[in-house]
Amino acid sequence: MPRKKPTSTRKKKEEQQLKRAVKRGDAPPPPKKPQHSKKYLAARSGPSAASDSSRKLQSSFIKLSADYLDKTKALASNTPLIRPIPSNAILLPMHVTDQGPLTCLRRPKWRFEMSKKEVERNEEGVFKKWMKQMDEIVDQWQNNDNHPSTPPSPTYFERNLEVWRQLWRVTEMSQIVLVLLDARCPLLHYPPSLSHYLADRKVILVLTKTDIPRASQVEAWASFFRNHYPNSPIVRVKSYASKEPQSVQGHTSYEPHIPQELKEQLVAAIRLLHSELIEPPEKVKVNPAWLDKWKPSVPTDIDWEAALDSEPTIQYKSLKHSEEEIEASHQPQILTIGLIGQPNTGKSSLLNALLGMTKVRASKTPGKTKHFQTLFWTPRIRLVDCPGLVFPNFVPMEMQVLSGILPIARMSAFSACIHFASSLLPLEKILNLTHPTTSEEPVVDKRTWRDGMKPTAKQTVDWKAMDILTAYATQRSWFTAKAGRPDVARAANACNVEFPVLRALAEGRIPWAFWPPDTSPEYNDSEPGMGISLVQDVARDDFDDGYSDEETTLDDNIDDGDDVSSDGDDDSDADLSDGSTAVGTLGRFALLKINDDDGDDDEVYDDVDAQDTLVPGP
């Protein structure tokens, strides 16, 4: 008895026979299957809709032209770097403080009788008009003859309306605003556009990453802000600490934590502004009719001891009872505190530290937070974490990359960024590089010279930005697959290799910091010729000579995916597996050899545990 053919084979044969019959005209063509639109398919697919929503909140920036990339590459390849670095390079450039016409996008006025579409259409119209004005102003600034960059460098600011809407929501619901500033260059993170936008708000300026600069630099910046913004308290914070006990393999892991002393200073600043909010304004005090009707917009009976409590479980147990009281009362019962700032300044890390646990995800990648999040600190205090937003400012793109507010993996102009950074820091010394020309065999001079007339060999070599990348790629044995040349792009900003230069600069693994613009030369204690670098020669020599050929590891992770590099505020020494100790603050050069195996691409990084590895110096 013959065996039956498999169903799939029989079906395939029938389809072939039908296709041939249609081709001969012996059978009519089969009906076409209905094709649904992309909107229909997206509405039916849950994961696709979620990804579209996430993509909707991604930051948007301008794209660099091919002509600009070619010019900056030629600049980095042909322009010798000034050595030693001029002493005035340690001061933050004055153009950061220029009071220009750049503004933050403000929400247009609306009425309750307006529909949602009418409000959104009005916001879109104002956004387009604002974008056109800002682009014209930036173009004029970029083409100014006094601009220090050659060729003129662009500047980035947020170009996505949805991200601006997140800022509007946070500032509208918050009675007190915490503006987080990177202590390495805090004035860059508080541009005039933002200070004008928050002029009618109660603002506290919070300095983060205070373990990277010198203590004298942090104090100089605090004094600078006290003089220029006397109505805004200045607070310094640290957002994580090493775990106890450490793992058995000698790894150092971290958890959200803020020292009690710094927490008390922050709470004291909040209490100061809260006391101003519960007091009626002067124009109300002089009018008895207004004074009788006036009521504060914030609760008056706040338990400040609960905010200082280090046990978050006690706070959350009383939260349910607090919600019942809120429903039964018409008086304001919640004080809302918003955390805003540019990307990668440590907003999410500070929120986790205040709560004593990991409640929101933090990452060293700029733009990790996509949507504002509200969490209760105490039954009467609510914290709002706002997504990072790049505010308009007269700051070149290279400076924005150095400060870590732009996604480095998306930065195509890496040669311009390295040229800018190497003009401020002696990267060839910090990385202990050998000039590419010295590795070549010298050309034998066969000419005949008389005694005393033979020219002396040139002792010094001129470093260029591309020489630094070439030497570093050679030192790391990073070469292109086809031509076998040093992979300079990988050395600059690759996201899946150990220690690319731009990423190390942005994350503080190569420590650096500016001084305020008005700092007198005799006040600062920077090392001559090192620019803004905080790496001392003794720390580098100790690190290079103190390691054997065996690799040692340093686990730099926080529980539940909280990445300590997003805030970088730990000044404690790290114990290494070989028994040595990485030098704190100025000795953070030991972190130069850390492997950052995020495995992430572009701007979206998963908060997975990544093990950092210290490898021996060259």
N, C-alpha and C positions, 0 to 999 in steps of 0.2 A: 504494500500500500504506500503510494507516494506521500511524502511529508508536505504539510502546508507551508507555504512561504511565510516568513515573519510578517506581522501586520505592517510594520514600518516600510519593509521592502515592497509589499503589495500596494500600499498607499502611494508610495513614490512612483511605482510603475503606472498606476492609474493616472496620476497627475501628468506624467510625461505623455501618455496616450491622449489625454484631453488637450494638452498644449499643442500636440501635433495636429489634432482634429480641428482646433480653432484656427491654426495656421493655414490648413487646407481649405477652410470654409465649411467643413462638414458639421460643425457644432458652434453654437453661439458662445461668446465670451462670458466667463463667470462674472457675477456682480462684484463691484469693488467694495472693499471694506471701508466703513466710515472712518474718516480721519478727524480726530479731535484737535482743537486748537491748543496752543501751549498754556493759555490761561486755564482751560478746562483740565488739562493734565496736572498742572500745578495745584489746582484746587482739590483734586482727588488724591494727591500724594502728600501725606503729612510731612515726611522728612524734607521733601523739596520745598514745601512752604516754609518750614522752619529755617532752612538754609537761606531762602530768599529774604526772610525777615532779618537774619543776621547780616547778610550782605547789604541790606538797606541801611544799617547803622555803621558800616565801615567808613572810616575817614577817607576823604577824597582830597587829592592834591594835584598840582599841575604836573605835566610831563615835560621832561627836559628834551630839547631838540638835539638832533645828531650833530649839528654844527657846534653847539655848546660843548658837547662831550669831546669832540675832536680838539677843540681849542684848549680845554682844560687838561687833556692828556698831553698835548704838546707843551703846555706850561709846566706840568709836573716832570716832564722828561728833559726839558732844556734849561730850566731856571735854577741856578745854584741857590741853595739855602744859606741864609745869613748865619754865620757862626763866628763868635758866640752870639747867642740870642740877645737882642737889645733889652735893657733893663725895663723899659716902659711896656714890654709885652706882658708883664704880670698884671697890669691893670685892665679891667674889663673895658672894652672900647666904648667911647663916649656916645657912639651912634645908637647904642642900646637905650640910652636915656633921653634921646631926642623927643621933644613934645611935638609930634607930627599930627596930620589929619587922619591917621588910621583910627578906626573905631571898631568896637565889637557890635555884632548884629543884635539889635534890640527887637523884641517882639512888638509888632504893631498893635495898636489899640483895637479892642473888640467889644461887642455888646452881647448880652445874654440872648437877645432875640435872633442873633445871627446863627445860621446853620453851620454844621461842621465843614461842609464844602466851601462855604463863603469865607470862613476863618482861614482855612488852608490856602485858598486861592489868594487871599490878601497877603498871607505870609510869603507865599511863593513870589508874588509880585515885588514885595519889599526886598526879598532876598536877591532877586535878579538885579534890581537897581543898585543894591549895596555892593554886589559882586563887581558890577561894572565900575563903580566909583573906586573900589579898592584896587582893582587891576590898573586903572589909570594912574593912581597915586604910586603904586609899586613900580610901574614902568618908568615913571618920571624919576623916582629915586634910584632905580637900577641903572639908568643911563646918565646919572649925574657924573660929571668929570671928577668930583672929589671922592667918588666911591673907591675904597681901597682895593677891591678885587679886580683882577685882570685875567680873563674877561669878566664883565659885570655878572655878579652872582645873583640868582633869583632868591626870593624868600617864600617860605611856605606858610599858609594859614588854612584853617578849615574851610572846605568848599562843599560840605554836605549839610543841607538844611536840617536833616533829621538829627544830626549831632548837635546843632545849635538849639534845637527844640529841647533836647535833654538838659542843656544848661538853663534854658528859660524855666523849665519845671522846677529845677533844684533851687534856683534863686528866688522863685516866687513862693515856694513853701517854707523857705528857711528864714528864721529871724536872725541867726548868727551864721556867718560864713567863715570857714577856715580855708585860707589860701595857702597851699603847700608849695614851698620854694626849695629847689635843690641848692644846698649850701655851697656848692662849687661855683655857681654863678647865679645867685638868687634873683638879681635884678632882671635877668633874662626871662625869668618865669613870672615877673610881675610888670608887664609892659604898661605904658601909659593907657593903651586902649582898655585893658582890664581894670586898672585903677579908676578910670573915668566911669566904666560900666558899674562898678561897685561903690560909687561915691556916696550914695544914699543908704548904704548898708552898714551893718555892724560887722567889721572885718577883723580877724586875727591872722597875722602872718606867722606861718609855721615853717621853721627851717628844718629840713630833713637831710639825711646823709651827712650829719655833722661829724662823723668819725673820719671822713676822708680829708677835709682841710685841716690845717693847723688850728689850734685853739685860738691863736691870735687872729687868724683870718675870720673865724666865725664871729668873734667878738667885734672885729672891725665892721663886718656886714650888719650885725645887730645894731651897732651905733649908727651906721649909715641909714638904716630904716627908721630908727627912732628920730633922727633929725629930719628926714624927708616925709615921714608919715607918722606924725606924733599922736594921732588919734587911733592908731591901730597897734594893739599890743604885739610884742615879738616873743615867740616861744620856740624853744628847741626841743626836738623829740628824737627818740631812738625806738625803732619799731620791732625789734626781735632780739632774742638772746639765745645762747647755746643751751641745748638740752642737758639735763642731768638725769640719770647717768649717761655717759657716752656709750656708743656701740663697742662691742668687744674688739672690732678690727681697727680701732683707733680713728674711726670717722667722726667728724664733728657735724652734728645736725642741729637745726635751729627751730624755734617756735615763736609765734607772735608774743611779744612782751614789750612793755614800756616800763622803765624804772619808775618806782613810786615817786621819787623826787620830781621827775619831769612830768609825771601825770598830775601831781599837785599843782605845778606851775600852769599847766594847761587848764585845769579846772578853775584855778584862781582867775585866769584871764577870761574864761567864760562867765564866771560869776560877776566879774566887773562889768562886762557888757550887759549881762542880764539885769543888774541893778539899774543900769541906765534905761533899759526897756520898760521897767515897771514904774519909772518916774514920768509924770506927764511932761510934755514939751513946754517950753517957755511961753509960747503963744497961748497954750491952754491954761497955764497957771494964772495968767493975768486976766483971764476971762472966766468969772464965776459960773456963768451959764454953761460954758463948755466943760469946765472942771467937774461939775456935778454929773454930767453924762459920760465923762471920759472913763474908759476902762482899759487896762493894759491888754496887749495882744498876746501875752505869754503868761503861763501860770506863775503865781507868786510863791507858792509853797513847794519848792523843789528840795528834795533830799539830796544834798550835795555829798553826803557821806556815802550814799549808794554809788555815786559815780567814782568815788575813790576806792570802793570795795574791790578786792582782787578776786572775789568768788562770783563769777557771772551766773551761777545756778541760783543764787539767792535773789538776784535781780529778776530773773525770768519767772520764778515762782510767783512773785507778786504782780506780774504783768497782767494776768487774767483779771484779778480784782481791780486793777487800774482801769481796764477797758469798761468794766461795769460802771465805775464811777463817772467815766467820761460820757457814757450814754445818758446818765441821770442828771447831768449838769450842763448848763448852757455857758459856763465860763470856760475860757481856754485852759486846757489841761496838759498840753504838750509843748515843750520847747524843741524846735527843730533846728538842728545844726547841719549845714551842708558842707561837704568837703569838695572843693573844686581846685583845678590847677591844670597845667599842661601834662601830657602823657609822661609816664615813668618818673613821677615825683614822689610816689609812695602813698597815694591816697588809700588804696585798698589795704595796704600793709598797716597803716596807722589805724584804720577802722578795726582790723583784726586784733591789733595790740590793745586797743581800748576795751574791746569786748572780752579779751583774754582767751580767745579761741579763733579758729579759722572759720569765718562765716561767709566771706566773699573771696573769690579767687584773685590772686595777685600774680603778676608775671613781670619779668624784666623786659618783655616785649612791649613797646609803646602801643597803647590802644587796646589792652586786654579787656577792660571793662567796656561793654557795648551799651548798656542801659542803666539808668540810675537805679539804685537799690536803697531801700529804707530798712533800718534795723533799730531796735530799741536798745539804748545803752542802759537806761534805768526806766522805771515805769513812767517817768515824766520827761525824759530826754530821748529824742529820736535822732539818729544819725542818718544822713543821706549821702551815699557815695555817688559822685557824678563821674561820667566818663571823661577821660582826658581829652583836652581840646587845645589845638595849637592856635593861639590868639595872634591877630595881626600885629606885626612889629617890624621895625627896620633892622632886621638881623639877617645876615647872609645865610644861605642854606648850609654852608660848611659849619658854621657855629651851631646851628640847630642839630646837625648830626653829632657833633662833638658832645653836646649836652644830653643827647639820648632821647630827644622828643620826637624823632622821626624813625620809622621802621628801617633799620639798616639793610635788611635783606632786600628791600625794594630800591635801594639807592644805587643807581647806575653810575653816577659821577664820583666813583670812589677815588680816582686820582686827584680830583680837586679837593676832596675832604682830607686826604693824606697830606697834600701840599699845605693846606691850611693848618692842620694839626702839627706837622713837623716844623712849621715856622714859629710855633709856640712852645714845643717840647723837643729836646734833642733825642728823637726816637732811636737814632743809631747808637747812642750811648746806653739808653735805657734797655734796649733789646740786645746789646752787646754784639753788634753786627760788624761784619767785615765788608769793606767796600768791594763791589763786584770786580773792579779793575785790578785790585791787588791779588786776586786769585788767578789772574792770567799770567802766563809765563812772560817774563820781560823780553823785549826784542833786543837782540845782540847788536850793539853799535860797532860796525866794522870800519868806521871812518878813522882816518889818521889825524890825531890832534897833537899840537905842540904842547910842551910842558906849561902848565898853568892856564891853558885856554879851554880845557874840556869843561863843559857846563856841568854843574852839580845836579844830581837827580832831585826831582821835586819831592819834598818830604810830605806835603799835605795833599789831600784830594778833596775835591768839591763834591759834597753830597747833594743829590737831588731827590725829590720825593719818590720818583720811580726807582732810584737806586736803593732806597730803603725797602721798598716792596720786593725788589729783585733779590736783595741780600737776605731778607727774611724768608722768602719762599725757598731760597737755596739752603738756608740753615735748617729749615723744616723738611727739606726734601719733597717739596711740592712742585711738580712739573706737569706740563700739559701732556695729554695722552699722545697726540700725533707728532708735534714738533719737538717735544722734550724740553721746551723752554720753561723758565721759572714761572709758576702760575701766580701772577701778581693779583689777579682778581680774587683768588682763593685766599691769599694772604691778607687782603684788605677787609673783605666783608662776607665771606662765605659763612652760612649759618650751620653747616654740618661738619665743621672741622674744629680742631682744637685751637683756641686762642687766635682768632683773626684780630687784626690791629684795631680797626674801627670799633668792633664790639667791645674789646677790652677797654678802650678809652671811654666809651659811653657808659659802661657798667662800673667804672671806677677801679678796675683791676690794674690799670696803669693810673695811679692816683695823681690828680691834678686839681688845681683850684685857682680862681682869679682873686685879685684884691679889688676893693671898691674903687671907682674911678677917681675919687678925691684923695686917695691915700698918698701921703708924702713919701718920697723915696727912702728917707731915713727911718721910717716907721716899720716897714716890712722887714722880715727876716728871711727872705728867700735866698737861695744859693745863687751866686752870680753865674750867669751863662746857662742856667737850667730852665729859664722861662717859668711857666706855670707848673712845671713838674714838681712833684713831691717825693720823687725817688732819689734817695741819697746814694752816692757811690759806695759808701761803706755797707749799706744794706744790700746793694747789688752784688758786691764782692763776697759778702758773707753767704748770700744765697747761692751764687754760682759755685763756690768752693765747698759748701757744706753738704752736698748731696752725692750719694754714690750712684752707681749705674742702675740700682733698683728703683722702681717707681714707688712713690708713696701717694696715698689717696687722702682726699679731704672732701667729705660729704657736706654739701652746702645747701641742703634742702630743708624745707619746712613741711610739717605734716599737712596732708590733704592738698598737696600741690601748691602751697604758698611759696613762692620763689623769693628768697631773701635778696636777690640782686635788684628787685624792684625798688627797694628802699636803701639797702646798703648801710644800715646804721648800727654796726656792731664794731666797737673798738677793742674788744677783748682779743687776746692772743689765741691763736689756734694751735692746738697740740697736734703734732704730726706723728705718724706711725713709727718713725725712726727715733723718736725721743727728742727731736729738736723742736724749736718753737718758731713759728712765723712771726716776724716783727710786726707789731700793731702800728696803725696810722702810717708813718713814713715807711715802715717795713712791709707795707702791703704789696711790695714788689713780688713777694713770694707767690702771690696769686696770679702772676703773669703766666705761669706754666699750667694753669688750670685747663682741663679739657671740658668744653661745654657741648656735650653731645645731646642737644635738644632734639635733633631729628626733625625739627620743624622747618617749614618753608614759608617764605613771604612773611606776612604779618600775624598769622594765626598760629599760636603756639599752645600746645597742650601742656597742662601742668603735671607732667609726669616726673617721677623722681629721676634726676640725672646725677650721676656720680662724677665729681670733679677729681682730676688726677694731677698730682704734682709730679713733673718729670724733671730729671736733672738738667742743669744748664749746659750750654754748649762747651 
